[in-house]
Amino acid sequence: MERYQLTTLHKPRFRRRRLVLLVSATLFLNACSNLQQHDNIPDAEDTTAQTNRTHDSTARRTAPRINREAPSPAPPSELSDEEIAFQNSVWFRVSEGLEFYHLHFNDEIAEELAWFKANPEFMRHVSERAAPFIYEIVMEIERRKLPMELALLPVIESAYLPEARSGVNAAGLWQFMAPTASSLGLDRNWWYDGRHDPIASTHAALDYLERLYTQFDQDWLMALAAYNAGQGTVSRAIRRNQSRDRLTDFWSLPLPRETLRHVPRLLGLAYAMADPLGNGLTLDMTPHRPWLAQVDAGSQIDLTLAAQLAGLAPETIFELNPGYLQWATHPNGPHLINLPIAAAVKFETELADLGNARITWDRYVIKPGDTLSGIAKAHQTQVSVLQQTNNIRGSRIIAGDSLLIPRAYQAGDPLPNGLAIAAGEPTPNAVGVYTVRRGDNLWRIANRYQLTVAELQQWNNLTPDALLMPGQQLVLQPPGQSQASNF
């Protein structure tokens, strides 16, 4: 096999050019839209992080490996307002912290760099979605003294969508498969999935990358390849080349096609982000300062109530806390709530005055013939939830006894301390078409409109494990009925 001939290059520096750029003045997470993706850029449906794949030896590259020269920096000029905003942004810290990308350059990397330069709006959308969490991620990478190329990895893995889930069920910003997540200590249950928690998953991802970096002789390209394809896949490829007396660097290994695209894609992005303004990219200029606060609610709390206490719209809470899969935190924790710093003080003050009234309850009297599973299904909950709530061991229940069934706050529910549902929240029993918001799930939508999950699934041809995407439209009535305009 021919080997890539790589050129060792000096790291390009920030080029001070004028660029017409709309600089966002807010750090608030905007609702994300579906992007037209280049076939080399992953979306939430084709990402395959940590997936063990069977290697097809015919998939190896046969194209000539050509030396390429990396872009040269331009001479400095007077700074524009946009360039000043960039230098004060967290993305400047990312740019300045890149460490190893410039050691590698070839046709594959050049192709990926060209795509990012030809699609400048892609990074604007990504950086908007990253805004609430990117400062925390960058600071953790700096704390560990790791290269800032790792802060760009979620761009490639998930386009910085915390709720992203691939076709093989890799999930979250860092696209963890379930076994890998479990091995790294990320909790996964009915209430919470740590893979979707941007803060928890970042700590796990960096732990994993540090481990891979050590395992593969402190070679970041090999570590990134193992992160994508699995460490077993990379180790087998190394042994295969060793047995044939071939080179064992990344560019020489017989790795899966996706991995052979994945690493050059990250390196191409790093070249683009080394000088984003000079390369024509547009970014959300998220200031380099703390924006997010984590507050421990202390016990289980309804997330809609948490929004009321913080003075925020409910969808904001769900956007900032995508690790919570249901309407409340887990009964046994964690109870950490991500909030804008500006809202955290109000939340803590209101929470201290709230007492223990943090969940809305229904009282259900057990009837002859009832089963715990039947009651759970009728109320769109789980047996384990009823067991935890009512301190029940096993499945035995007695007719005439009462069960407490937790439910989410809705419009019309009495809230503690006179709190009210935020203006603009849809009212129950509305008919028509509902546009899915970030953080929504079938249970939450059904509960809001006093429907059942089964009805939503039937009317919208959805499977029980269907993933809802922001902007998706759901009908809230049987087919054939007249529909009102969207909510």
Secondary structure, DSSP 8 states (H G I E B T S, - for coil): ---------------------------S----------TTS--TTT--TT------GGGS--S---B-------------HHHHHHHTBHHHHHHHT--SGGG--BHHHHHHHHHHHH-HHHHHHHHHHHHHHHHHHHHHHHHTT--THHHHHHHHHHTT-TT-B-TT--BTTTTB-HHHHHHTT--BSSSBBGGG-HHHHHHHHHHHHHHHHHHTTT-HHHHHHHHHH-HHHHHHHHHHHHHTT---SGGGS---HHHHHHHHHHHHHHHHHHSTTTTT------BSS--EEEEE-SS--BHHHHHHHHT--HHHHHHH-TTB-SSB--TTS--EEEEEHHHHHHHHHHHHHHTT--SEEEEEE--TT--HHHHHHHTT--HHHHHHHHT--SS---TT-EEEEEE---TT---GGG----TT---TT--SEEE--TT--HHHHHHHTT--HHHHHHHHT--TT----TT-EEE-S-TTS------
